[in-house]
Amino acid sequence: MPLAAAQRRSLMWCAVAVAALLLLWLLAPVLTPFIVAAVLAYALHPLVELLAARRWPRLAAVVLVEVLAIAALLALVLLLVPVIAKELPLLREQIPLLADKLNQSLSPWLAQYGIHVALDSASIKAFVLKTLDANLEDWMATALSSARIGGSMLLALVGNAVLMPVVLFYLLIDWSQLVERVQALIPPRVRANALGFLEECDGVLGQYLRGQLMVMGVLAVYYSVALAIAGFDLALPVGVFTGLAIFIPYLGFGLGLALALLAGALQFGSWYGVAVVAVVYGVGQVAESLVLTPRLVGERIGLNPLAVIFALLAFGHLFGFVGVLIALPVSALLLVALRRAQAAYLASRLYQG
């Protein structure tokens, strides 16, 4: 092939890639529910195919799998219900007492440095009682007022929550046909290599998902058992929620940590609860970052533990929270590409001389 023709083809593919990236950037808010639904469909379609292979009607298999997935997500959210139901009465009782303790201990200490601060315990108690003793009508009025202020955001959240299950349903129904259509768009001269690459990527991503589920299960058991040994009444819901929410880096751990700190402070009313949570969650975070994720996820997808740690730090630095979320799956795909590039290099005339 003449050099000019090869250059024209490369430029054409670069232009297509740039146009696709620009389109994704411009339509990002609209595409978000579709992308999330596509990721969920990729993760759930093997179960649909398994049920279909056992002579389930495809429609019934899709409905069952999607209902189970939605139920699992709702169960994760409902883990917060016993926490909230138990903590609200404790908050009503403990916050005024904590304010009195702070006045008795903190105010004299600050006075030594010329800082005179005193909490108005009576006002704090009145505010807490007014807020936490509000009836359902007051809560609904507050919620509706907030909805009017941030109406567009609320509408977008509700719209996405309704749209994603619908998109997920149609993707699962037509998954096989969609895959065939995408494969048909690949130029025939490179189709065999491209399909081999995609199959290898699919295998690696499957290993990643299985490894991540193992990490979540181990951490859910660890946090529940550790908090129960420490005497926490809400050890099971808080521990299970923290372990399962680890799938969302930083945010899941942070929310679980906040719930555990609140539960410890209100149940024990002393530094014991805070100290126990600090130790339990500190050990859990170190174990997850340096042992569980590198071993159960990194080794399953072929990444060295040091490479896993580096990928998390590098992607987090470059892309923030989203970077941490996609660090390991993207690294797994890059690993497949590097393996193929290495094999091509070792077979090339440049290497063999």
Secondary structure, DSSP 4 states (H G I P E B T S, - for coil): --HHHHHHHHHHHHHHHHHHHHHHHHTHHHHHHHHHHHHHHHHHHHHHHHHHHTT--HHHHHHHHHHHHHHHHHHHHHTHHHHHHHHHHHHHHHHHHHHHHHHHHHHHHHHTTT------HHHHHHHHHHHHT--HHHHHHHHHHHHHHTHHHHHHHHHHHHHHHHHHHHHHHTHHHHHHHHHHTS-HHHHHHHHHHHHHHHHHHHHHHHHHHHHHHHHHHHHHHHHHHTT-TTHHHHHHHHHHHTTSTTHHHHHHHHHHHHHHHHHH-SHHHHHHHHHHHHHHHHHIIIIIIIIIIITTTT--HHHHHHHHHHHHHHHHHHHHHHHHHHHHHHHHHHHHHHHHHHTSHHHH-
